[in-house]
Amino acid sequence: MAEGDPNVAVAHCPTCGAEYRAGFDTCADDGTELVPGPTRAQDAKERASDAWTEATDRVWNKPRTDSEEHPVPVELCELQQVDAHLLAGRLEEAGIEVDVLDGETKWMSSSAFPSRVFVNEDQLEEARAIYKEFGERQGYEA
């Protein structure tokens, strides 16, 4: 691309690897301060893979004792697939166990159907507060 091209990445997010054009100083997804220069694709792929593995381990592979009461999952909301997974990341960062059930069908992409976000009943109020803030940042009423 030619020098001065407005579509050239001049900064990137060190957390998620998203690249940004000139004029941005923080990541729109996670609020991290951007660093100069484009990201290396392999670094971003490794970070995403590590984050996915860590989230899976934290939520699904958490050891439970037989005496531990199993929490009751309740539906927090329905969102488009991308937003549902972004919200799930925010909830996990706050220590809330979350599950996203993506809508799917044999004939159409799952992104065409809303995804359902579930949290444990005992964490519902905290999850609702995060969902409300998330909705305000995304530009819709939660």
N, C-alpha and C positions, 0 to 999 in steps of 0.2 A: 504494500500500500504506500501511496505517496506521502511524503512528509506534509504535515498539516491536515491530513485526512481526519475529519471529526469522528470517524468510526474506529480509530486505532486506540487500543487499550493503553492508557498512560498510568493506571494504578490498579491495584487489586486488593482484595480482602485477604489478609493472612489467615483468617479463620476458615472461611468456606471456599476461597479461591475464585470468587466472582470477579470479573474484570470490569473496569469502568473507564468511560471516556473522560476527557478533561472537564473540570467543573465539579466533580464529586469529591468529597473528603471522608464520607462515612458509608459503610455498607448498608444498603437499603433492607437487606434481609436480617442482619443481626446487630447492626449499630457499631460494628468494629471500625476503628480508624483505618483508612486505606494506606497502603504503602506504595511508593512509586514503582512503576514498571509493570509489565504484564506478568501473569503467573505462568509457571511451566505446567502444561497439561497433566503430566504424570504426577506432579506434586498434588494438584487438585484432586486427581483421581484417588491417590493414596489417602488423602485427608478424608474424602467422602467415604471410602471403604472403612477406614479406621473408625470414623464417627458412627457408621451404621453398625459395625461389630460391637462397639462399646454400648450403644443404645440397646441393641438386642440382648447383650449380656446383662445389662442393668435391669431391664424390664422382665425378660422371659427366663433367664437362667438364675434368678435370685433364689438362693436356697431358702426353703421354708421348713419349719419343724412341724411335726404332726399336731402339736398342741396349738400352733398358730392359727388363728381364725382367718379364713379366706375372705377377703373383701368382696363386696357386691359391686359389680360394674354397672354404671348407669350411663345413658347417652347424654353427652354434653351438648352436641350440636351436629348439624349436617353442613358440610362445606364442599366446595369444589376440591378435587383431589390434591392439587398443589397446596392450597391454603390449609387443608386438613393436616397435611404432613408438616407444614411450617409451624402451625399451632402446636402439633404434637411435640415438636422440638422445643418450643418455648415451655410447654408444660413439663417435659422431662428435665429441662434445666432447673426448674423450680422444685424438683424432687417429686413430681406427681406421676404416678404410674398411668400410662395411657396406651390405648389400643385404637388403631384406625382400621375400620372395615371399609375397603374400597368397593364402590359399586362396580359391577361387572356383568357382562353378558357375552355369549359366544359370538355375537355378530357385530358388536361395536366396541370401541375403545373404552376402557374403564374410566378414562378421564371425562367422558361425556356424562357420567352419572355422579351424583354427589357421594361423598365419602362420609361415613358416620364416625364421630370421635367419642370414645368411651373413656371414662375415668372411674376410679373407685368412689363409692358413695361417700366415704368418710373424707374425701378430698374435693368434693363437688363445689363447695363454696369458694375455695381458693382457686379452683380451676375456672369457675365462672368469672372471677375478677380478672384473671389472665386473659380469658377469652374476650372479655369486654374491651380491655386495653388493646388486644390484638386486632379486634374489629375496627376500633377507632383508627389505628395506624394504617390498616388496609383500606380504609375509606368506606366502610359499611357499618351499619348498626348491629351490634351483637346482642 
